[in-house]
Amino acid sequence: MMTLYEKLFDLKYRQGISTHELVRRFPEHIDRVNEVALLDIPENTLKELVPEKRILERLIGLKKQFQRMAWAGRNVEGIFS
């Protein structure tokens, strides 16, 4: 069973669903949709954009988790390059 983050990641990066459409589909999870949308932003840029350390650490952790998935051969082309 997929976690919400995995489902959002799959919809956004594998199926090409826009962030706007994800917000429409998951209005109760707008914060998580936004976090997934930020995953393709380089880490240094995230550090400049996200002032709250707790949120920044969560985003970087998610980014690394999904990088590992991509590197494990889960067919995520162009993400995190």
Secondary structure, 3 states (H helix, E strand, C coil): CCCHHHHHHHHHHHCCCCHHHHHHHCHHHHHHHHHHHHHHCCHHHHHHHCCCHHHHHHHHHHHHHHHHHHHCCCCCCCCCC
